[in-house]
């Protein structure tokens, strides 16, 4: 039975071509305005899987977000509808836990970026002030059949990150890019300031 997209998780960053998936590109930065993928998103693959490793805003208490393009990244902001929910657990500021639908993260036929996170800590935040050191974001984003000129472009994502106080959030979001034009570029960036980290893009047949 073919493993499909699960091979990406099983094979990790081997970078080898399998019968279903291949590592296409890697974006790494220690402090750029964004990580963008403006090529290789085409009709070759039906799924494009983006994996996040130790991604964080450079400025403390910012949000990580994404936005798409139909012109290779010359302009961004394609109409999108999305939904978002998360589970959280504080560890020092309080012992609060919750599982909630986050309507403030939703997009409703909007050209604004979709926000993956609420305010999160940066990687150099110290353990003082109810923060934890080495905060970062890890997870995956999957874009389905972006080259279609018939259908809207669905996407799903799941990830874990450190809140701006000591605590963890396990978040899930999904949506669609409401266009019949091919989506061929995507940008990941912070709501303010620069970001750091690594994002890898796989194509899955």
Buried (B, 14 or more C-beta within 10 A) or exposed (E): EEBEBEBBEEBEEEEEEBEBBBBBBBBEBEEBEBBBBBEBBEEEBBBBBBBBBBBBBBEBBBBBBBBBBBEEBEEBEBBBBBBBBBBBBBBEBEEEEEEEEBEEBBBEEBEEBBBBBBEBBBBEBEEEEBBBEEBBBEBBBBBBBBBBEEEBBBBEBEBBBBBBBBBBBBBBBBBBBBBEBBBBBBBBBBBEBBBBBBBBBBBBB
